């Protein structure tokens, strides 16, 4: 708890004296406590939500509890979106079956419309303009997506 508080205070202090902001991504609903949560921060629609190398920043954290937090520092003001997945098998890929259905849990910021393919950046984007921002994402599973279709 002390480490978390210290990290938050340092993040706040650093952003108060700069033109950039911080972002905390909190991921909930982690059912399997294994693998890695891989998080991608997007600054525009180009490549969103999954084209490798087109994201603005990326980070990862071990999936060891029901929820995890990822911190991004020095984020310029603007519109962003977050995509993430739980890499359960550690192959660094978002796995799908032969019918292109996801086999690993994933999440998106905002309110994505899963009836459209692909999901649109504008539905998932949010504005960063303060010194510290937080986004909450509910990890979704294949059966969750089937409810939207």
N, C-alpha and C positions, 0 to 999 in steps of 0.2 A: 504494500500500500504506500509506503514511504517513497519507493522508487517511482510509482505512478504519479504521485503528487509532485515530486521533484521534477519529473519529466514535463508535466503540465505547466508548472511554474516557469521552467526554462523556456518552454515553447512560447508561452505568453510574453515573457520578457523579451525574447528575441524578435518576436513579431511586432512588438510595440515600437521598436526603433527602426523599422524597415517598411518598405512599400509592399511587402509580401504578407501572406497570411499562412495560417496553419490549418490542417484538415485532419480530423479524427474520423476514421471509418470504423464503425462498430458493427460486427457481424454476429447475428443471433441465429438460433435454431440449428446449431451444429449437433447432429445426432450421433455421428461416428467420430470418436475422439482419436483420430489418426490422420496421418497425411499433413498436407500443408494448405493453408488458404492463400491463394495467389490473387493479389489485388492489382487492378489496372486503373489508372486515372487518365481520363481522356480530356483533351482541351478542345476538341472539335469532332464533327461527325465523320471525318475521313478515317475509315477503317473500323469504326465502332460497330460492334462491341468486341470483336475478336481478332482482327487482323494484326498479326505479329509485327512489332516494330513501329506501329503507328501511334501507340499510346504515348502520353506525356511523361508519366512516371509509373513505376511498378514497385511492389514490395510484397513480402510474404511473411507469414507467421504460422507457427505450428498450431494445429487444431487439437488443443489439449483440454478444452472445456466447452461448455454450452455456448459461450460467446467469447469473441476475441476483439482486440482493438489494434488498428494499424495507424501510425502517425505519419503524415506527410508534412514536411516543413518547407518554408520559402516558396509558397505557391503564389504566383502573380494573380491579381484580381482578374475575374472573368468568369465565363461559364464553363462548367466541367460536368462530366458524368463518370460513374464508377461501374466497372464490371469486375466480377470475381468468380472464382470457382474453387472447390475443394479438390485438390489433387490427391486423391486417396491412395493411388498406387505409386505416386512419386515419379511418374514419367514426364512431368512438366507439360503435359498436353491435356486439353479439355476433351475427355473421351466421349465418343458417341458410338452407338451400335450401327449395324449395316443399314438401318432405316433412317439414319441421321437423328435418332433420338438420343438425348443426353443420358449418359450413364453415371455422371458425377454431379453432385449438387453444385448450384451456381446462384448468383445474385446480381441484381442491378439496382442502381439508385433510382430515385424518382418513382414514377408510376408507369412502367412499361406496358404496352398493349401487346399481349402475347398472341392475339388473333392475327396480327400482321407478321410477315416474315420478310426481312429481318426486323428486329426491334429497332425503333427509331431513337436516335440520339436526343432529339428534342423532348421526348417523353421521359427521358432519364436524366436530363441535365438540371443543374442547380447553379446558383450564383455564389461565388466566393467574393466577399467584399470586406468582411470584418477581419479582425486579427486571429480569431480562432473559430472554426466552423466544425460542425459534426454532422455526419450522415449515418443513418441507421439502415442496415440492410438485412433482410430476412432471407436466410439461405433456403433455396427451393430445390425440390427433388422432382424427378420425372412425373410422379403421380400428382404433384401440385400443378404442373403445367397442363396436364391433361384436363384439369378442371376448367381452364380458361378457353379451351378449344371446343 
